[in-house]
Amino acid sequence: MDKKLIEDIERFDGGFPDGVYAVPMTSKVKVRSLYEYCKEIGVSPDALNDEEIQRFVERIEKSE
């Protein structure tokens, strides 16, 4: 790797002292079902429209 890239990576990593960056999730995707559906209809996931994709998205309730 070149020196500048290493410096950039080190600077970025310094922003996460414990080494973890997490984003709260509000939904999850049923990947296996999505894959099987795409295989069945002969398309890749990026060819699906929003309505088709939403069939495989499950909303996660936040617990307080």
Secondary structure, DSSP 4 states (H G I P E B T S, - for coil): --HHHHHHHHHHHTT-TTS------SEEE-HHHHHHHHHHHT--GGGS-HHHHHTTEEE-PPP-
